[in-house]
Amino acid sequence: MGLDESTFAQTAYAPDVVESNAALGAIVREMGWPPDSAQAYRAQARERLAALAPGGILPRSALAREITVPLPDGSMRVRVFDAPTPTGLYVHVHGGGWVVGAADEQDSYLEDLVRGTGQTVASLDYALAPERPFPGQLDDCEAAARHLLDHVRDLGAVTATMGGESSGANLALAVALRLRERPAATALRALNLCYGAYDLTLTPSARDWDDARGGVLTTERMRWYAEQYVPDPAQRTDPAASPLYARLDGLPPVLLTVGTEDPLLDDTLFLYARLLAARSPARLLVVPGAGHSFNLMPVSVAGPANAAAQRFLRDALSS
């Protein structure tokens, strides 16, 4: 893992990856833009995600169960995937631009994470924007993660890690920064951050990505997501909303994963440089040809990338 000129030298990508990026781009274009409402878009996105699954039904893991954890003002459902003999607890934050997505939309991926790491996985089913905008959504994720870390033994674990994808990586990192300032009973051993959005003002790659580039994200969609989560533009450089602006020392080891065909590529590259400058332990995995959300898709580059993340998490727990 690392970064040098050879990382971006490859131009002939795996055919199935190219086809997947194009197909996802076509689906996004068919959905139209802008949406009538966040609520309508949320329902439409879930329907399209189910349509991509075998038989048109979202996979359901036999390992999964639901628990409820308390929040200062209410509660949150958490989808738990139990490991037979847990090596730790992995707190997972799903993606979806802070607006769409749910804890039950990536069961196959999370079940594989249990098998590959030996950890029990607890996926936060947090309230979404615009109904729950910044900082409320982050506050909820922090409170739920803190409760889980304060009660890891209730889930059969004694150690913990955390991670997420896209906006979930943003939230996971923001929660970890808060935990650095006010630690929970169980410290995080590692952060597994996949193609996160770390600057809501948009990094250069995110500012110039149109429909023709393919994949599930475009510049106008990313701007809309940011508007739903952080309506006030002046708040979008708040380090809690855009962790790229945060002080980044004192974090546990971080693995950053992103594809070369992801509009959030610069978010990851910039964050990697800032982590190194802050002397926080960081590793980088850049996947040639991969687009946004690639590791949740049935493409050839997903397996090796997920296996690398699982090795990273296993190593963090054994050190």
Residue frames relative to the residue before (quaternion, step in Angstrom):
aa qw qx qy qz dx dy dz
M 1.0000 0.0000 0.0000 0.0000 0.00 0.00 0.00
G 0.3917 0.7004 -0.5309 0.2724 3.51 -1.10 0.69
L 0.3681 -0.7133 0.5537 0.2217 3.53 -1.23 -0.35
D 0.2366 0.7198 -0.6347 0.1518 3.53 -0.91 1.02
E 0.7639 -0.3977 0.2339 0.4513 3.56 -1.28 0.02
S 0.6132 0.5727 -0.3576 0.4099 3.62 1.11 -0.52
T 0.5156 0.6651 -0.4139 0.3470 3.59 1.19 -0.47
F 0.7954 0.2811 -0.1275 0.5215 3.56 0.96 -0.86
A 0.4364 0.7145 -0.4491 0.3119 3.57 1.25 0.21
Q 0.6251 0.5575 -0.3451 0.4235 3.58 1.10 -0.64
T 0.0817 -0.8094 0.5809 0.0255 3.57 -0.84 0.99
A 0.6641 0.4391 -0.2991 0.5261 3.60 1.24 -0.35
Y 0.1077 -0.8364 0.5371 0.0197 3.54 -0.11 1.30
A 0.6773 -0.4696 0.3660 0.4322 3.56 -1.28 0.34
P 0.5319 -0.6737 0.4020 0.3189 3.63 -0.75 1.02
D 0.6685 0.5019 -0.3309 0.4378 3.60 0.91 -0.78
V 0.6169 0.5345 -0.3456 0.4629 3.58 1.15 -0.59
V 0.6357 0.5183 -0.3164 0.4766 3.58 0.98 -0.87
E 0.6679 0.5021 -0.2982 0.4614 3.58 0.91 -0.92
S 0.6458 0.5213 -0.3197 0.4572 3.58 0.98 -0.81
N 0.6454 0.5169 -0.3259 0.4584 3.60 0.92 -0.86
A 0.6718 0.4968 -0.2935 0.4645 3.57 0.96 -0.90
A 0.6644 0.5105 -0.3075 0.4509 3.58 0.94 -0.88
L 0.6565 0.4970 -0.3139 0.4727 3.57 0.98 -0.82
G 0.6248 0.5334 -0.3343 0.4619 3.57 1.05 -0.73
A 0.6445 0.5195 -0.3208 0.4602 3.59 1.01 -0.80
I 0.6379 0.5216 -0.3253 0.4639 3.59 1.01 -0.81
V 0.6470 0.5191 -0.3180 0.4591 3.57 0.96 -0.88
R 0.6598 0.5050 -0.3154 0.4584 3.60 0.93 -0.84
E 0.6381 0.5379 -0.3220 0.4470 3.57 1.02 -0.78
M 0.6390 0.5455 -0.3257 0.4336 3.57 1.10 -0.67
G 0.3819 -0.7501 0.4665 0.2717 3.59 1.21 -0.37
W 0.0631 -0.7891 0.6109 0.0129 3.51 -1.32 0.35
P 0.5741 -0.2098 -0.7912 0.0182 1.62 -1.97 1.53
P 0.5968 -0.5749 0.4091 0.3821 3.60 -1.19 0.35
D 0.6119 -0.5466 0.4225 0.3851 3.56 -1.24 0.44
S 0.7694 -0.1282 0.1033 0.6171 3.55 1.09 -0.77
A 0.6287 -0.5186 0.4071 0.4123 3.56 -1.24 0.33
Q 0.6457 0.5380 -0.3202 0.4371 3.57 1.01 -0.81
A 0.6648 0.4885 -0.3016 0.4780 3.58 0.97 -0.85
Y 0.6458 0.5214 -0.3106 0.4632 3.56 1.02 -0.83
R 0.6161 0.5567 -0.3334 0.4464 3.56 1.05 -0.79
A 0.6798 0.4774 -0.2871 0.4770 3.57 0.90 -0.94
Q 0.6485 0.5217 -0.3117 0.4585 3.57 0.99 -0.84
A 0.6529 0.5160 -0.3168 0.4551 3.59 0.94 -0.87
R 0.6572 0.4986 -0.3207 0.4655 3.60 0.94 -0.78
E 0.6306 0.5243 -0.3351 0.4639 3.59 1.02 -0.75
R 0.6710 0.4918 -0.3012 0.4660 3.59 0.94 -0.87
L 0.6283 0.5266 -0.3373 0.4627 3.58 1.03 -0.74
A 0.6517 0.5021 -0.3162 0.4725 3.59 0.95 -0.83
A 0.6391 0.5463 -0.3285 0.4303 3.58 1.00 -0.80
L 0.6420 0.5251 -0.3201 0.4579 3.60 1.15 -0.55
A 0.6208 0.5622 -0.3352 0.4315 3.60 1.20 -0.48
P 0.6303 -0.5258 0.3976 0.4101 3.61 -1.18 0.47
G 0.8284 0.1615 -0.1453 0.5163 3.55 -0.81 1.01
G 0.5046 -0.6826 0.4091 0.3348 3.57 1.26 0.09
I 0.6303 0.4961 -0.3326 0.4960 3.57 1.22 0.45
L 0.4939 -0.6506 0.4861 0.3106 3.58 -0.92 0.88
P 0.4773 -0.6752 0.4717 0.3064 3.63 -0.82 0.92
R 0.1626 -0.7712 0.6097 0.0840 3.55 -1.11 0.74
S 0.3256 -0.7715 0.5198 0.1692 3.56 -0.68 1.11
A 0.4647 -0.6669 0.5117 0.2782 3.55 -1.06 0.81
L 0.6055 0.5678 -0.3535 0.4313 3.59 1.23 -0.35
A 0.6399 0.6080 -0.3175 0.3464 3.57 1.11 -0.69
R 0.0654 0.7394 -0.6693 0.0321 3.49 -1.23 0.73
E 0.3630 -0.7366 0.5282 0.2159 3.56 -1.22 0.32
I 0.0653 -0.7489 0.6576 0.0498 3.50 -1.16 0.77
T 0.3196 -0.7174 0.5797 0.2171 3.56 -1.28 0.15
V 0.1170 -0.7843 0.6065 0.0578 3.55 -0.91 0.94
P 0.5038 -0.6784 0.4416 0.3015 3.60 -1.04 0.70
L 0.1648 -0.7287 0.6545 0.1162 3.51 -1.30 0.60
P 0.6703 -0.4867 0.3464 0.4403 3.62 -1.14 0.31
D 0.7899 0.1214 -0.0578 0.5983 3.57 1.12 -0.71
G 0.8179 0.0797 -0.0921 0.5623 3.58 0.39 1.23
S 0.4308 -0.6666 0.5351 0.2894 3.54 -1.10 -0.76
M 0.2329 -0.7497 0.6009 0.1504 3.56 -1.34 0.24
R 0.3870 -0.6784 0.5698 0.2556 3.54 -1.09 0.75
V 0.1040 -0.7718 0.6262 0.0370 3.54 -1.10 0.79
R 0.2725 -0.7587 0.5725 0.1499 3.57 -0.82 1.02
V 0.1293 -0.8272 0.5468 0.0054 3.55 -0.49 1.26
F 0.1268 -0.7502 0.6473 0.0456 3.53 -1.04 0.97
D 0.2324 -0.8316 0.4932 0.1061 3.57 -0.20 1.28
A 0.2988 -0.7033 0.6182 0.1842 3.54 -1.04 0.90
P 0.5944 -0.5957 0.3874 0.3764 3.63 -0.99 0.71
T 0.7657 -0.0031 0.0259 0.6427 3.57 0.97 -0.94
P 0.2448 -0.8424 0.4531 0.1584 3.59 0.23 1.25
T 0.3045 -0.7203 0.5967 0.1800 3.53 -1.08 0.87
G 0.7766 -0.1248 0.0936 0.6104 3.56 1.29 -0.28
L 0.4382 -0.6449 0.5464 0.3058 3.53 -1.36 -0.17
Y 0.1586 -0.7691 0.6139 0.0803 3.57 -0.89 0.98
V 0.2024 -0.7677 0.6001 0.0975 3.57 -0.59 1.18
H 0.1135 -0.8303 0.5457 -0.0010 3.56 -0.53 1.25
V 0.1164 -0.7704 0.6250 0.0482 3.55 -1.06 0.89
H 0.3283 -0.7838 0.4952 0.1806 3.58 -0.42 1.21
G 0.4731 -0.6670 0.5044 0.2772 3.53 -1.30 0.41
G 0.2959 0.7624 -0.5515 0.1645 3.52 -1.34 -0.22
G 0.5801 -0.6318 0.3700 0.3571 3.56 1.12 0.58
W 0.5898 -0.5981 0.3397 0.4230 3.58 1.19 0.59
V 0.7003 0.4900 -0.2315 0.4647 3.59 1.32 -0.26
V 0.7842 0.1822 -0.0887 0.5865 3.58 1.02 -0.79
G 0.5856 0.5949 -0.4262 0.3485 3.56 -1.32 0.00
A 0.0305 -0.7767 0.6291 -0.0047 3.53 -1.32 0.41
A 0.6469 -0.5532 0.3686 0.3737 3.54 -1.24 0.44
D 0.7091 0.4553 -0.2648 0.4688 3.61 1.16 -0.42
E 0.5603 0.6426 -0.3755 0.3635 3.59 1.20 0.26
Q 0.7558 0.2884 -0.2026 0.5518 3.62 1.24 0.15
D 0.0857 0.8496 -0.5149 0.0757 3.56 1.00 0.88
S 0.6547 0.5242 -0.3316 0.4319 3.61 0.88 -0.88
Y 0.6512 0.5192 -0.3032 0.4631 3.57 0.97 -0.89
L 0.7101 0.4521 -0.2691 0.4680 3.58 0.87 -0.92
E 0.6045 0.5345 -0.3564 0.4709 3.58 1.08 -0.61
D 0.6412 0.5106 -0.3150 0.4786 3.58 1.03 -0.80
L 0.6167 0.5433 -0.3370 0.4593 3.58 1.09 -0.69
V 0.6170 0.5286 -0.3388 0.4745 3.58 1.04 -0.72
R 0.6825 0.4868 -0.2877 0.4631 3.58 0.86 -0.97
G 0.7311 0.4715 -0.2460 0.4273 3.57 0.90 -0.92
T 0.7787 0.3235 -0.1692 0.5102 3.59 1.14 -0.53
G 0.4018 -0.7055 0.4865 0.3227 3.58 1.14 -0.53
Q 0.5468 0.6218 -0.3977 0.3953 3.58 1.26 0.05
T 0.4256 -0.5993 0.6000 0.3159 3.51 -1.31 0.42
V 0.2330 -0.7797 0.5705 0.1113 3.57 -0.94 0.92
A 0.0744 -0.7709 0.6322 0.0243 3.57 -0.98 0.92
S 0.1075 -0.8277 0.5507 0.0116 3.58 -0.34 1.28
L 0.3744 -0.7634 0.4918 0.1878 3.56 -0.68 1.17
D 0.1947 -0.7676 0.6026 0.0991 3.57 -0.85 1.02
Y 0.0069 0.8742 -0.4832 0.0486 3.53 0.66 1.20
A 0.5751 -0.5744 0.4586 0.3593 3.56 -1.24 0.49
L 0.3664 -0.7815 0.4838 0.1449 3.54 -0.96 0.98
A 0.5006 -0.5983 0.5311 0.3306 3.50 -1.39 0.28
P 0.5703 -0.0875 -0.8079 -0.1202 1.61 -2.33 0.93
E 0.4495 0.6921 -0.4631 0.3233 3.60 1.24 -0.06
R 0.7810 0.1377 -0.0623 0.6059 3.56 1.07 -0.78
P 0.0289 -0.8440 0.5354 -0.0121 3.61 0.23 1.24
F 0.7000 -0.4058 0.3719 0.4550 3.54 -1.38 -0.10
P 0.6155 -0.2217 -0.7551 -0.0423 1.55 -1.93 1.62
G 0.3785 0.7750 -0.4569 0.2177 3.59 1.27 0.00
Q 0.6451 0.5213 -0.3270 0.4529 3.58 0.96 -0.86
L 0.6568 0.4914 -0.2990 0.4876 3.57 0.97 -0.85
D 0.6253 0.5385 -0.3403 0.4509 3.60 0.95 -0.82
D 0.6542 0.5156 -0.3077 0.4598 3.58 0.98 -0.88
C 0.6712 0.4926 -0.3025 0.4639 3.58 0.90 -0.91
E 0.6303 0.5211 -0.3358 0.4673 3.57 1.01 -0.75
A 0.6753 0.5012 -0.3054 0.4467 3.59 0.83 -0.97
A 0.6718 0.4888 -0.3032 0.4667 3.59 0.94 -0.86
A 0.6575 0.4969 -0.3138 0.4715 3.59 0.94 -0.87
R 0.6431 0.5265 -0.3232 0.4524 3.57 0.95 -0.85
H 0.6392 0.5149 -0.3311 0.4656 3.60 0.97 -0.81
L 0.6674 0.4973 -0.3101 0.4595 3.59 0.90 -0.88
L 0.6805 0.4843 -0.2886 0.4681 3.58 0.97 -0.83
D 0.6498 0.4915 -0.3139 0.4874 3.57 1.17 -0.50
H 0.7738 0.2826 -0.1416 0.5489 3.60 1.25 -0.37
V 0.1665 0.8267 -0.5255 0.1128 3.62 1.02 0.68
R 0.6206 0.5627 -0.3545 0.4154 3.58 1.04 -0.67
D 0.5735 0.5825 -0.3801 0.4328 3.58 1.17 -0.46
L 0.7228 0.3712 -0.2196 0.5399 3.56 1.25 -0.46
G 0.6176 -0.6179 0.3129 0.3726 3.55 1.25 0.49
A 0.6287 0.5394 -0.3291 0.4533 3.58 1.25 0.27
V 0.2325 -0.7551 0.5881 0.1731 3.56 -1.31 0.21
T 0.7346 0.2893 -0.1981 0.5808 3.61 1.30 -0.20
A 0.1529 -0.8124 0.5598 0.0568 3.58 -1.22 0.35
T 0.0853 -0.7324 0.6723 0.0662 3.50 -1.36 0.53
M 0.1954 -0.7850 0.5790 0.1017 3.56 -1.27 0.14
G 0.1626 0.7990 -0.5720 0.0894 3.56 -1.16 0.47
G 0.0133 -0.7924 0.6098 0.0090 3.50 -1.36 0.07
E 0.4094 -0.6945 0.5464 0.2269 3.51 -1.39 0.13
S 0.8586 0.0828 -0.0754 0.5003 3.56 -1.11 0.82
S 0.8128 -0.0202 0.0391 0.5809 3.63 -0.53 -1.08
G 0.5929 0.5634 -0.3611 0.4480 3.58 1.18 -0.48
A 0.6198 0.5108 -0.3413 0.4883 3.58 1.13 -0.59
N 0.5914 0.5544 -0.3499 0.4695 3.57 1.09 -0.70
L 0.7053 0.4601 -0.2658 0.4692 3.57 0.79 -1.02
A 0.6404 0.5300 -0.3337 0.4445 3.60 0.95 -0.82
L 0.6698 0.4829 -0.2988 0.4784 3.58 0.95 -0.87
A 0.6503 0.5118 -0.3215 0.4603 3.60 0.95 -0.83
V 0.6304 0.5097 -0.3302 0.4835 3.59 1.04 -0.73
A 0.6505 0.5203 -0.3213 0.4504 3.60 0.91 -0.89
L 0.6352 0.5211 -0.3324 0.4632 3.60 1.03 -0.71
R 0.6503 0.4895 -0.3165 0.4872 3.59 1.04 -0.69
L 0.6440 0.5143 -0.3210 0.4666 3.58 1.04 -0.74
R 0.5728 0.5711 -0.3763 0.4518 3.58 1.15 -0.54
E 0.7084 0.4529 -0.2594 0.4752 3.58 0.98 -0.84
R 0.7847 0.0772 -0.0310 0.6143 3.58 1.08 -0.71
P 0.2143 -0.8452 0.4720 0.1300 3.59 0.22 1.25
A 0.4185 -0.6495 0.5749 0.2693 3.51 -1.31 0.54
A 0.7180 -0.4423 0.3101 0.4390 3.55 -1.31 0.13
T 0.7581 0.2278 -0.1345 0.5961 3.59 1.11 -0.71
A 0.3413 -0.7547 0.5257 0.1936 3.56 -0.72 1.07
L 0.4943 -0.6289 0.5077 0.3199 3.56 -1.19 0.56
R 0.3204 -0.7568 0.5416 0.1768 3.56 -0.92 0.94
A 0.8091 -0.0211 0.0533 0.5849 3.61 1.15 -0.52
L 0.2259 -0.7290 0.6282 0.1515 3.52 -1.38 0.42
N 0.1370 -0.7772 0.6130 0.0387 3.57 -0.86 1.05
L 0.0313 0.8447 -0.5252 0.0978 3.57 -0.02 1.35
C 0.1168 -0.8209 0.5590 0.0077 3.55 -0.56 1.23
Y 0.8540 -0.1986 0.0925 0.4718 3.56 -0.85 1.16
G 0.1213 0.8482 -0.5010 0.1220 3.54 0.79 1.11
A 0.3855 -0.6510 0.5983 0.2637 3.50 -1.40 0.35
Y 0.0191 -0.8598 0.5082 -0.0454 3.57 -0.21 1.27
D 0.7456 0.2452 -0.1756 0.5943 3.59 1.30 -0.03
L 0.2442 -0.8204 0.5031 0.1195 3.57 -0.26 1.27
T 0.5644 0.5421 -0.4107 0.4678 3.59 1.26 0.08
L 0.4596 -0.7168 0.3761 0.3655 3.56 1.44 -0.08
T 0.3487 -0.7204 0.5742 0.1726 3.51 -0.85 1.12
P 0.7245 -0.4577 0.2640 0.4425 3.65 -1.16 0.33
S 0.6660 0.4932 -0.3290 0.4527 3.63 0.83 -0.83
A 0.6747 0.4973 -0.2963 0.4578 3.59 1.01 -0.77
R 0.6579 0.5342 -0.3116 0.4298 3.61 1.13 -0.51
D 0.7769 0.2950 -0.1371 0.5391 3.59 1.21 -0.31
W 0.4662 0.6578 -0.4503 0.3836 3.57 0.71 1.09
D 0.0438 -0.8319 0.5532 -0.0078 3.57 -0.21 1.24
D 0.7619 -0.3892 0.2638 0.4454 3.55 -1.35 0.04
A 0.6276 0.5797 -0.3420 0.3913 3.58 1.03 -0.74
R 0.6065 0.5798 -0.3565 0.4110 3.60 1.16 -0.46
G 0.4377 -0.7077 0.4514 0.3223 3.61 1.20 -0.38
G 0.6391 0.5337 -0.3956 0.3876 3.54 -1.32 0.06
V 0.6514 -0.5770 0.3687 0.3269 3.52 -1.37 0.12
L 0.7268 0.3935 -0.2316 0.5131 3.61 1.25 -0.21
T 0.0179 -0.7449 0.6654 0.0451 3.53 -1.26 0.59
T 0.6879 -0.4747 0.3395 0.4316 3.55 -1.26 0.28
E 0.6890 0.4796 -0.3115 0.4451 3.61 0.81 -0.90
R 0.6354 0.5127 -0.3376 0.4685 3.59 1.07 -0.60
M 0.6503 0.5089 -0.3242 0.4615 3.58 0.98 -0.80
R 0.6283 0.5195 -0.3420 0.4673 3.59 1.01 -0.73
W 0.6506 0.5163 -0.3134 0.4605 3.57 0.97 -0.85
Y 0.6306 0.5260 -0.3331 0.4635 3.60 0.94 -0.85
A 0.6654 0.5024 -0.3081 0.4581 3.57 0.88 -0.93
E 0.6430 0.5272 -0.3204 0.4539 3.59 1.01 -0.78
Q 0.6552 0.5068 -0.3199 0.4599 3.59 1.01 -0.72
Y 0.7124 0.4554 -0.2558 0.4687 3.57 0.96 -0.90
V 0.7921 0.0878 -0.0151 0.6039 3.58 0.92 -0.94
P 0.2074 -0.8355 0.4944 0.1203 3.61 0.18 1.24
D 0.6965 0.4469 -0.2673 0.4937 3.59 1.05 -0.71
P 0.3992 -0.7426 0.4762 0.2500 3.64 -0.44 1.13
A 0.6146 0.5733 -0.3517 0.4122 3.60 1.06 -0.66
Q 0.6764 0.4958 -0.2916 0.4600 3.59 1.18 -0.49
R 0.5485 0.6722 -0.3863 0.3132 3.58 1.19 -0.29
T 0.6658 0.4208 -0.3221 0.5252 3.57 1.26 -0.05
D 0.3554 0.6930 -0.5223 0.3474 3.57 1.23 0.30
P 0.4977 -0.6860 0.4323 0.3078 3.64 -0.70 0.97
A 0.6171 0.5421 -0.3554 0.4460 3.60 1.13 -0.48
A 0.6896 0.4288 -0.2667 0.5190 3.58 1.21 -0.51
S 0.7779 0.1540 -0.0537 0.6068 3.56 1.07 -0.86
P 0.2238 -0.8416 0.4734 0.1320 3.61 0.19 1.25
L 0.4884 0.6526 -0.4475 0.3679 3.61 1.18 -0.21
Y 0.6929 0.4627 -0.2608 0.4876 3.59 1.21 -0.55
A 0.5339 0.6580 -0.3934 0.3567 3.59 1.25 -0.07
R 0.5168 -0.5353 0.5402 0.3931 3.53 -1.37 0.12
L 0.1788 -0.8638 0.4704 0.0265 3.57 -0.48 1.22
D 0.4443 0.6717 -0.4858 0.3397 3.60 1.16 0.31
G 0.7803 0.4012 -0.2478 0.4108 3.54 -1.31 0.24
L 0.4887 0.6532 -0.4402 0.3751 3.58 1.20 0.39
P 0.5401 -0.5734 0.4766 0.3903 3.60 -1.19 0.32
P 0.7013 -0.4322 0.3223 0.4664 3.62 -1.21 0.15
V 0.1711 -0.7956 0.5799 0.0390 3.55 -0.98 0.99
L 0.1301 -0.7333 0.6595 0.1021 3.55 -1.12 0.79
L 0.1252 -0.7818 0.6099 0.0328 3.55 -0.82 1.10
T 0.0417 -0.8026 0.5947 -0.0207 3.57 -0.74 1.10
V 0.1631 0.7709 -0.6011 0.1333 3.58 -0.94 0.91
G 0.3868 -0.7045 0.5426 0.2441 3.57 -1.24 0.46
T 0.5936 -0.5884 0.4127 0.3620 3.56 -1.19 0.48
E 0.7224 0.3929 -0.2337 0.5189 3.61 1.21 -0.46
D 0.4654 0.6411 -0.4544 0.4074 3.55 1.05 0.82
P 0.4497 -0.6983 0.4748 0.2911 3.64 -0.76 0.91
L 0.6689 0.4658 -0.3045 0.4927 3.59 1.23 -0.29
L 0.2491 0.7938 -0.5128 0.2118 3.58 1.22 0.46
D 0.6938 0.4776 -0.2971 0.4497 3.59 0.78 -0.94
D 0.5663 0.5883 -0.3935 0.4223 3.59 1.06 -0.62
T 0.6973 0.4611 -0.2674 0.4792 3.57 0.91 -0.94
L 0.6659 0.5033 -0.3177 0.4497 3.60 0.87 -0.90
F 0.6660 0.4933 -0.3083 0.4670 3.58 0.94 -0.85
L 0.6538 0.5081 -0.3196 0.4608 3.58 0.96 -0.84
Y 0.6157 0.5502 -0.3465 0.4452 3.59 0.99 -0.78
A 0.6685 0.4920 -0.3008 0.4697 3.58 0.90 -0.91
R 0.6702 0.4989 -0.3044 0.4575 3.58 0.93 -0.81
L 0.6246 0.5226 -0.3379 0.4718 3.59 1.06 -0.70
L 0.6504 0.5063 -0.3198 0.4673 3.59 0.94 -0.84
A 0.6606 0.5094 -0.3083 0.4573 3.57 0.95 -0.85
A 0.6838 0.4629 -0.2717 0.4942 3.57 1.16 -0.66
R 0.4106 -0.7304 0.4419 0.3204 3.58 1.35 -0.03
S 0.3921 0.6513 -0.5285 0.3779 3.54 1.04 0.85
P 0.4878 -0.6830 0.4452 0.3122 3.62 -0.80 0.92
A 0.0891 0.8084 -0.5698 0.1178 3.59 -0.66 1.11
R 0.1182 -0.7484 0.6487 0.0715 3.50 -1.22 0.71
L 0.2098 -0.7852 0.5765 0.0834 3.54 -1.16 0.68
L 0.0325 -0.7646 0.6435 0.0119 3.54 -1.01 0.88
V 0.0432 -0.7803 0.6236 -0.0187 3.56 -0.54 1.24
V 0.2026 -0.8178 0.5352 0.0605 3.57 -0.61 1.20
P 0.4069 -0.7404 0.4747 0.2469 3.62 -0.49 1.14
G 0.8441 0.2034 -0.1688 0.4665 3.55 -0.94 1.00
A 0.5769 0.6301 -0.3765 0.3583 3.57 1.17 -0.43
G 0.2764 -0.7556 0.5758 0.1455 3.53 -1.08 0.83
H 0.7425 -0.3867 0.2902 0.4636 3.52 -1.32 -0.09
S 0.8361 0.1617 -0.1713 0.4954 3.56 -1.05 0.92
F 0.2891 0.8123 -0.4803 0.1607 3.60 1.23 0.23
N 0.7006 0.4977 -0.3005 0.4137 3.61 0.91 -0.81
L 0.6188 0.4932 -0.3522 0.4998 3.56 1.31 0.06
M 0.6359 0.5411 -0.2987 0.4622 3.57 1.35 -0.09
P 0.5017 -0.6467 0.4761 0.3217 3.61 -1.19 0.46
V 0.3459 0.7174 -0.5251 0.3000 3.58 0.50 1.23
S 0.6766 -0.5616 0.3067 0.3643 3.54 -1.17 0.66
V 0.6972 0.4786 -0.2903 0.4478 3.61 1.03 -0.64
A 0.5244 0.6591 -0.4124 0.3471 3.60 1.22 -0.25
G 0.6592 0.5465 -0.3184 0.4068 3.58 0.84 -0.95
P 0.6922 0.4603 -0.2960 0.4704 3.63 0.77 -0.94
A 0.6543 0.5068 -0.3268 0.4563 3.61 0.95 -0.77
N 0.6693 0.4820 -0.3042 0.4767 3.58 0.93 -0.83
A 0.6234 0.5288 -0.3409 0.4644 3.58 1.04 -0.71
A 0.6353 0.5215 -0.3308 0.4638 3.61 1.02 -0.76
A 0.6491 0.5062 -0.3169 0.4712 3.59 0.99 -0.79
Q 0.6548 0.5103 -0.3147 0.4602 3.56 0.99 -0.79
R 0.6237 0.5151 -0.3400 0.4796 3.60 1.03 -0.71
F 0.6259 0.5438 -0.3278 0.4528 3.57 0.98 -0.86
L 0.6905 0.4715 -0.2814 0.4708 3.58 0.89 -0.91
R 0.6281 0.5208 -0.3377 0.4693 3.61 1.00 -0.75
D 0.6646 0.5054 -0.3067 0.4569 3.57 0.89 -0.93
A 0.6435 0.5328 -0.3290 0.4402 3.59 0.97 -0.81
L 0.6945 0.4687 -0.2776 0.4701 3.57 1.03 -0.74
S 0.6983 0.4665 -0.2807 0.4646 3.58 1.13 -0.53
S 0.5899 0.5990 -0.3697 0.3956 3.60 1.22 -0.26
